[in-house]
Structures are given as structure tokens and as C-alpha cells.
Amino acid sequence: MTINLTPEQERRIQAVLSRGAYESVEEVVEAALTAVEQLTVPGFAGTQQELDTLLAEGLASKQPAEDEFWSSVGKQTDAMLAEHKTGPRS
């Protein structure tokens, strides 16, 4: 799918990237889609302001992307396994 952005949309995306909140345009688009999904999915009992606050908190949390998370888990697991293998044997 090809998406054509207006100059204003491109400026806004670049502003988000320059603040370091995301590392790529794809991450910004994913966050925007998530926000739209949250707004359009029925069942959220809070107000729009509460939803906006939660979204802002999530964006500011700098949580790792899924692939970064699993890569981190893999590295930690490898380190634990290496430590176990080199530890004292009974």
C-alpha cells in the first residue's frame, strides 16, 4: 500500500522523530494506528480525555518494540545459560 502524506503530515512525523519518541516512520504510523483503533473500538469506559492521557503516557514510556523486547529476552536468557554452564558443578 502506498500512502501519500501532505507536507504538514510529513512535518509532524519528522517532529515526532526528532524528539526521539520513535526511531522510524513505521513506528510512528504504528502508534497512530493503535491510537485510532483505541478510539474506534467500543468498550472503553473512560472519557476521551482519559484515553488521551493514557495514550500520551504510553508514548512517553519509551517501551521497546516487540522485536527489541524479544531480542533483549534472548540476550538475557543466553547470558543466564552461559553463567549456569560455567558455574561450579556438584
N, CA, C and O atoms as a GROMACS GRO file, in nm:
protein
  360
    1MET      N    1   0.085  -0.118   0.000
    1MET     CA    2   0.000   0.000   0.000
    1MET      C    3   0.089   0.124   0.000
    1MET      O    4   0.184   0.134   0.077
    2THR      N    5   0.057   0.216  -0.085
    2THR     CA    6   0.129   0.342  -0.090
    2THR      C    7   0.042   0.450  -0.026
    2THR      O    8  -0.077   0.459  -0.055
    3ILE      N    9   0.102   0.529   0.060
    3ILE     CA   10   0.030   0.636   0.126
    3ILE      C   11   0.099   0.767   0.092
    3ILE      O   12   0.220   0.780   0.106
    4ASN      N   13   0.021   0.864   0.047
    4ASN     CA   14   0.074   0.997   0.017
    4ASN      C   15   0.039   1.089   0.132
    4ASN      O   16  -0.078   1.106   0.167
    5LEU      N   17   0.141   1.149   0.191
    5LEU     CA   18   0.121   1.240   0.303
    5LEU      C   19   0.127   1.384   0.255
    5LEU      O   20   0.197   1.417   0.160
    6THR      N   21   0.053   1.468   0.324
    6THR     CA   22   0.063   1.610   0.296
    6THR      C   23   0.194   1.661   0.355
    6THR      O   24   0.252   1.596   0.442
    7PRO      N   25   0.240   1.775   0.310
    7PRO     CA   26   0.362   1.832   0.370
    7PRO      C   27   0.348   1.853   0.522
    7PRO      O   28   0.444   1.834   0.597
    8GLU      N   29   0.230   1.892   0.566
    8GLU     CA   30   0.206   1.911   0.709
    8GLU      C   31   0.218   1.779   0.785
    8GLU      O   32   0.277   1.776   0.893
    9GLN      N   33   0.163   1.672   0.731
    9GLN     CA   34   0.174   1.541   0.795
    9GLN      C   35   0.320   1.496   0.803
    9GLN      O   36   0.364   1.443   0.905
   10GLU      N   37   0.394   1.518   0.695
   10GLU     CA   38   0.536   1.484   0.695
   10GLU      C   39   0.611   1.565   0.800
   10GLU      O   40   0.696   1.510   0.870
   11ARG      N   41   0.580   1.693   0.813
   11ARG     CA   42   0.643   1.778   0.913
   11ARG      C   43   0.615   1.726   1.053
   11ARG      O   44   0.704   1.721   1.137
   12ARG      N   45   0.490   1.687   1.078
   12ARG     CA   46   0.452   1.637   1.211
   12ARG      C   47   0.524   1.507   1.243
   12ARG      O   48   0.569   1.487   1.356
   13ILE      N   49   0.535   1.419   1.145
   13ILE     CA   50   0.607   1.293   1.168
   13ILE      C   51   0.754   1.321   1.197
   13ILE      O   52   0.811   1.262   1.288
   14GLN      N   53   0.815   1.410   1.120
   14GLN     CA   54   0.955   1.444   1.144
   14GLN      C   55   0.974   1.506   1.282
   14GLN      O   56   1.076   1.484   1.346
   15ALA      N   57   0.876   1.584   1.327
   15ALA     CA   58   0.885   1.645   1.461
   15ALA      C   59   0.883   1.536   1.568
   15ALA      O   60   0.957   1.544   1.666
   16VAL      N   61   0.798   1.437   1.551
   16VAL     CA   62   0.792   1.326   1.647
   16VAL      C   63   0.925   1.250   1.647
   16VAL      O   64   0.977   1.216   1.753
   17LEU      N   65   0.978   1.224   1.529
   17LEU     CA   66   1.106   1.152   1.520
   17LEU      C   67   1.220   1.233   1.582
   17LEU      O   68   1.306   1.176   1.649
   18SER      N   69   1.220   1.362   1.561
   18SER     CA   70   1.329   1.445   1.613
   18SER      C   71   1.327   1.453   1.766
   18SER      O   72   1.430   1.479   1.828
   19ARG      N   73   1.211   1.430   1.826
   19ARG     CA   74   1.202   1.428   1.974
   19ARG      C   75   1.251   1.295   2.030
   19ARG      O   76   1.265   1.281   2.152
   20GLY      N   77   1.278   1.198   1.944
   20GLY     CA   78   1.330   1.071   1.990
   20GLY      C   79   1.228   0.974   2.044
   20GLY      O   80   1.263   0.871   2.102
   21ALA      N   81   1.100   1.006   2.026
   21ALA     CA   82   0.996   0.918   2.078
   21ALA      C   83   0.989   0.787   1.999
   21ALA      O   84   0.953   0.683   2.054
   22TYR      N   85   1.025   0.793   1.872
   22TYR     CA   86   1.024   0.676   1.786
   22TYR      C   87   1.148   0.680   1.699
   22TYR      O   88   1.207   0.785   1.677
   23GLU      N   89   1.186   0.563   1.650
   23GLU     CA   90   1.309   0.554   1.572
   23GLU      C   91   1.284   0.548   1.421
   23GLU      O   92   1.378   0.560   1.342
   24SER      N   93   1.158   0.530   1.380
   24SER     CA   94   1.131   0.520   1.237
   24SER      C   95   0.990   0.570   1.207
   24SER      O   96   0.905   0.580   1.295
   25VAL      N   97   0.969   0.601   1.081
   25VAL     CA   98   0.836   0.642   1.035
   25VAL      C   99   0.736   0.528   1.060
   25VAL      O  100   0.621   0.552   1.096
   26GLU      N  101   0.782   0.405   1.039
   26GLU     CA  102   0.694   0.290   1.059
   26GLU      C  103   0.644   0.282   1.203
   26GLU      O  104   0.528   0.250   1.226
   27GLU      N  105   0.732   0.313   1.300
   27GLU     CA  106   0.690   0.311   1.440
   27GLU      C  107   0.588   0.420   1.468
   27GLU      O  108   0.493   0.399   1.544
   28VAL      N  109   0.606   0.536   1.407
   28VAL     CA  110   0.511   0.646   1.425
   28VAL      C  111   0.375   0.607   1.368
   28VAL      O  112   0.272   0.629   1.431
   29VAL      N  113   0.375   0.549   1.249
   29VAL     CA  114   0.250   0.507   1.186
   29VAL      C  115   0.182   0.399   1.271
   29VAL      O  116   0.060   0.402   1.288
   30GLU      N  117   0.258   0.305   1.324
   30GLU     CA  118   0.202   0.200   1.409
   30GLU      C  119   0.136   0.261   1.533
   30GLU      O  120   0.026   0.219   1.572
   31ALA      N  121   0.201   0.358   1.595
   31ALA     CA  122   0.144   0.423   1.713
   31ALA      C  123   0.015   0.498   1.676
   31ALA      O  124  -0.082   0.497   1.752
   32ALA      N  125   0.017   0.563   1.561
   32ALA     CA  126  -0.102   0.636   1.517
   32ALA      C  127  -0.217   0.540   1.490
   32ALA      O  128  -0.331   0.567   1.529
   33LEU      N  129  -0.188   0.428   1.426
   33LEU     CA  130  -0.293   0.328   1.400
   33LEU      C  131  -0.348   0.272   1.531
   33LEU      O  132  -0.469   0.251   1.545
   34THR      N  133  -0.261   0.248   1.626
   34THR     CA  134  -0.304   0.198   1.757
   34THR      C  135  -0.398   0.300   1.823
   34THR      O  136  -0.500   0.262   1.882
   35ALA      N  137  -0.363   0.426   1.814
   35ALA     CA  138  -0.447   0.530   1.872
   35ALA      C  139  -0.584   0.533   1.806
   35ALA      O  140  -0.686   0.545   1.874
   36VAL      N  141  -0.587   0.523   1.674
   36VAL     CA  142  -0.714   0.522   1.602
   36VAL      C  143  -0.796   0.399   1.641
   36VAL      O  144  -0.917   0.409   1.661
   37GLU      N  145  -0.731   0.285   1.651
   37GLU     CA  146  -0.802   0.163   1.691
   37GLU      C  147  -0.863   0.178   1.829
   37GLU      O  148  -0.977   0.137   1.853
   38GLN      N  149  -0.787   0.237   1.920
   38GLN     CA  150  -0.839   0.257   2.056
   38GLN      C  151  -0.960   0.350   2.056
   38GLN      O  152  -1.054   0.330   2.133
   39LEU      N  153  -0.956   0.450   1.971
   39LEU     CA  154  -1.068   0.544   1.965
   39LEU      C  155  -1.192   0.483   1.901
   39LEU      O  156  -1.304   0.523   1.932
   40THR      N  157  -1.172   0.385   1.813
   40THR     CA  158  -1.285   0.332   1.739
   40THR      C  159  -1.336   0.198   1.791
   40THR      O  160  -1.440   0.150   1.748
   41VAL      N  161  -1.263   0.138   1.884
   41VAL     CA  162  -1.305   0.010   1.941
   41VAL      C  163  -1.401   0.036   2.056
   41VAL      O  164  -1.366   0.108   2.150
   42PRO      N  165  -1.521  -0.020   2.050
   42PRO     CA  166  -1.615   0.001   2.160
   42PRO      C  167  -1.569  -0.072   2.285
   42PRO      O  168  -1.497  -0.172   2.278
   43GLY      N  169  -1.610  -0.021   2.399
   43GLY     CA  170  -1.581  -0.091   2.523
   43GLY      C  171  -1.494  -0.012   2.618
   43GLY      O  172  -1.484  -0.049   2.736
   44PHE      N  173  -1.430   0.096   2.574
   44PHE     CA  174  -1.352   0.177   2.667
   44PHE      C  175  -1.448   0.262   2.747
   44PHE      O  176  -1.524   0.341   2.692
   45ALA      N  177  -1.445   0.244   2.879
   45ALA     CA  178  -1.544   0.310   2.965
   45ALA      C  179  -1.503   0.450   3.006
   45ALA      O  180  -1.583   0.523   3.065
   46GLY      N  181  -1.381   0.491   2.976
   46GLY     CA  182  -1.333   0.622   3.019
   46GLY      C  183  -1.374   0.732   2.924
   46GLY      O  184  -1.441   0.710   2.823
   47THR      N  185  -1.334   0.850   2.960
   47THR     CA  186  -1.361   0.967   2.877
   47THR      C  187  -1.254   0.981   2.770
   47THR      O  188  -1.150   0.915   2.776
   48GLN      N  189  -1.279   1.066   2.672
   48GLN     CA  190  -1.179   1.093   2.569
   48GLN      C  191  -1.052   1.149   2.632
   48GLN      O  192  -0.942   1.115   2.590
   49GLN      N  193  -1.068   1.234   2.732
   49GLN     CA  194  -0.951   1.292   2.799
   49GLN      C  195  -0.868   1.183   2.869
   49GLN      O  196  -0.745   1.186   2.864
   50GLU      N  197  -0.936   1.087   2.934
   50GLU     CA  198  -0.865   0.977   2.999
   50GLU      C  199  -0.790   0.893   2.896
   50GLU      O  200  -0.677   0.851   2.919
   51LEU      N  201  -0.854   0.868   2.784
   51LEU     CA  202  -0.791   0.791   2.678
   51LEU      C  203  -0.670   0.866   2.623
   51LEU      O  204  -0.564   0.806   2.600
   52ASP      N  205  -0.684   0.996   2.602
   52ASP     CA  206  -0.572   1.077   2.554
   52ASP      C  207  -0.456   1.075   2.653
   52ASP      O  208  -0.340   1.067   2.613
   53THR      N  209  -0.489   1.081   2.782
   53THR     CA  210  -0.386   1.077   2.886
   53THR      C  211  -0.313   0.943   2.884
   53THR      O  212  -0.190   0.938   2.890
   54LEU      N  213  -0.389   0.833   2.874
   54LEU     CA  214  -0.327   0.701   2.868
   54LEU      C  215  -0.238   0.687   2.745
   54LEU      O  216  -0.129   0.631   2.752
   55LEU      N  217  -0.285   0.738   2.633
   55LEU     CA  218  -0.207   0.731   2.510
   55LEU      C  219  -0.078   0.812   2.525
   55LEU      O  220   0.029   0.765   2.486
   56ALA      N  221  -0.087   0.931   2.580
   56ALA     CA  222   0.032   1.014   2.600
   56ALA      C  223   0.131   0.946   2.693
   56ALA      O  224   0.252   0.950   2.669
   57GLU      N  225   0.081   0.883   2.799
   57GLU     CA  226   0.169   0.810   2.891
   57GLU      C  227   0.238   0.694   2.820
   57GLU      O  228   0.357   0.670   2.841
   58GLY      N  229   0.163   0.624   2.737
   58GLY     CA  230   0.222   0.513   2.662
   58GLY      C  231   0.329   0.560   2.566
   58GLY      O  232   0.434   0.497   2.554
   59LEU      N  233   0.303   0.671   2.498
   59LEU     CA  234   0.401   0.724   2.404
   59LEU      C  235   0.527   0.770   2.476
   59LEU      O  236   0.638   0.757   2.423
   60ALA      N  237   0.510   0.826   2.595
   60ALA     CA  238   0.624   0.877   2.672
   60ALA      C  239   0.701   0.766   2.742
   60ALA      O  240   0.814   0.788   2.787
   61SER      N  241   0.643   0.647   2.752
   61SER     CA  242   0.706   0.540   2.829
   61SER      C  243   0.830   0.483   2.762
   61SER      O  244   0.913   0.420   2.829
   62LYS      N  245   0.844   0.503   2.632
   62LYS     CA  246   0.959   0.454   2.556
   62LYS      C  247   0.975   0.303   2.574
   62LYS      O  248   1.086   0.253   2.589
   63GLN      N  249   0.864   0.233   2.573
   63GLN     CA  250   0.868   0.088   2.580
   63GLN      C  251   0.932   0.034   2.452
   63GLN      O  252   0.911   0.090   2.344
   64PRO      N  253   1.008  -0.074   2.464
   64PRO     CA  254   1.071  -0.128   2.344
   64PRO      C  255   0.969  -0.188   2.248
   64PRO      O  256   0.863  -0.235   2.290
   65ALA      N  257   1.001  -0.185   2.122
   65ALA     CA  258   0.917  -0.251   2.022
   65ALA      C  259   0.922  -0.401   2.049
   65ALA      O  260   1.012  -0.449   2.118
   66GLU      N  261   0.827  -0.475   1.996
   66GLU     CA  262   0.818  -0.618   2.024
   66GLU      C  263   0.947  -0.692   1.988
   66GLU      O  264   0.994  -0.776   2.065
   67ASP      N  265   1.004  -0.663   1.872
   67ASP     CA  266   1.127  -0.732   1.833
   67ASP      C  267   1.243  -0.697   1.924
   67ASP      O  268   1.328  -0.781   1.953
   68GLU      N  269   1.248  -0.570   1.971
   68GLU     CA  270   1.352  -0.531   2.067
   68GLU      C  271   1.334  -0.604   2.199
   68GLU      O  272   1.431  -0.648   2.260
   69PHE      N  273   1.210  -0.618   2.242
   69PHE     CA  274   1.180  -0.689   2.367
   69PHE      C  275   1.229  -0.833   2.359
   69PHE      O  276   1.300  -0.879   2.448
   70TRP      N  277   1.190  -0.904   2.252
   70TRP     CA  278   1.228  -1.044   2.241
   70TRP      C  279   1.378  -1.060   2.223
   70TRP      O  280   1.435  -1.159   2.270
   71SER      N  281   1.442  -0.967   2.156
   71SER     CA  282   1.587  -0.971   2.143
   71SER      C  283   1.652  -0.957   2.280
   71SER      O  284   1.748  -1.027   2.312
   72SER      N  285   1.600  -0.868   2.361
   72SER     CA  286   1.650  -0.849   2.497
   72SER      C  287   1.631  -0.974   2.581
   72SER      O  288   1.721  -1.014   2.656
   73VAL      N  289   1.514  -1.036   2.570
   73VAL     CA  290   1.488  -1.160   2.644
   73VAL      C  291   1.587  -1.268   2.601
   73VAL      O  292   1.640  -1.340   2.685
   74GLY      N  293   1.610  -1.279   2.471
   74GLY     CA  294   1.705  -1.378   2.420
   74GLY      C  295   1.846  -1.355   2.474
   74GLY      O  296   1.913  -1.451   2.513
   75LYS      N  297   1.891  -1.230   2.476
   75LYS     CA  298   2.025  -1.199   2.527
   75LYS      C  299   2.035  -1.233   2.676
   75LYS      O  300   2.135  -1.289   2.720
   76GLN      N  301   1.932  -1.198   2.752
   76GLN     CA  302   1.934  -1.228   2.895
   76GLN      C  303   1.933  -1.378   2.919
   76GLN      O  304   2.003  -1.427   3.008
   77THR      N  305   1.855  -1.451   2.842
   77THR     CA  306   1.850  -1.597   2.855
   77THR      C  307   1.985  -1.658   2.820
   77THR      O  308   2.032  -1.747   2.890
   78ASP      N  309   2.046  -1.612   2.712
   78ASP     CA  310   2.178  -1.662   2.673
   78ASP      C  311   2.281  -1.636   2.783
   78ASP      O  312   2.363  -1.723   2.813
   79ALA      N  313   2.276  -1.518   2.842
   79ALA     CA  314   2.370  -1.484   2.950
   79ALA      C  315   2.349  -1.574   3.071
   79ALA      O  316   2.446  -1.620   3.132
   80MET      N  317   2.224  -1.599   3.106
   80MET     CA  318   2.194  -1.686   3.220
   80MET      C  319   2.242  -1.829   3.192
   80MET      O  320   2.296  -1.895   3.280
   81LEU      N  321   2.220  -1.876   3.071
   81LEU     CA  322   2.262  -2.011   3.033
   81LEU      C  323   2.415  -2.022   3.037
   81LEU      O  324   2.468  -2.121   3.087
   82ALA      N  325   2.484  -1.922   2.984
   82ALA     CA  326   2.631  -1.923   2.986
   82ALA      C  327   2.683  -1.922   3.128
   82ALA      O  328   2.779  -1.993   3.160
   83GLU      N  329   2.620  -1.843   3.214
   83GLU     CA  330   2.662  -1.838   3.355
   83GLU      C  331   2.638  -1.973   3.423
   83GLU      O  332   2.721  -2.018   3.502
   84HIS      N  333   2.528  -2.034   3.392
   84HIS     CA  334   2.495  -2.165   3.451
   84HIS      C  335   2.597  -2.270   3.406
   84HIS      O  336   2.641  -2.353   3.485
   85LYS      N  337   2.634  -2.267   3.278
   85LYS     CA  338   2.728  -2.365   3.225
   85LYS      C  339   2.868  -2.349   3.283
   85LYS      O  340   2.939  -2.448   3.301
   86THR      N  341   2.908  -2.226   3.313
   86THR     CA  342   3.043  -2.203   3.363
   86THR      C  343   3.050  -2.203   3.515
   86THR      O  344   3.160  -2.193   3.571
   87GLY      N  345   2.937  -2.214   3.582
   87GLY     CA  346   2.934  -2.216   3.729
   87GLY      C  347   2.987  -2.345   3.785
   87GLY      O  348   3.013  -2.439   3.709
   88PRO      N  349   3.004  -2.354   3.918
   88PRO     CA  350   3.053  -2.476   3.981
   88PRO      C  351   2.958  -2.593   3.962
   88PRO      O  352   2.836  -2.577   3.964
   89ARG      N  353   3.016  -2.710   3.942
   89ARG     CA  354   2.935  -2.832   3.925
   89ARG      C  355   2.943  -2.913   4.051
   89ARG      O  356   3.046  -2.918   4.118
   90SER      N  357   2.831  -2.978   4.084
   90SER     CA  358   2.831  -3.061   4.204
   90SER      C  359   2.851  -3.206   4.175
   90SER      O  360   2.853  -3.288   4.267
   0.00000   0.00000   0.00000
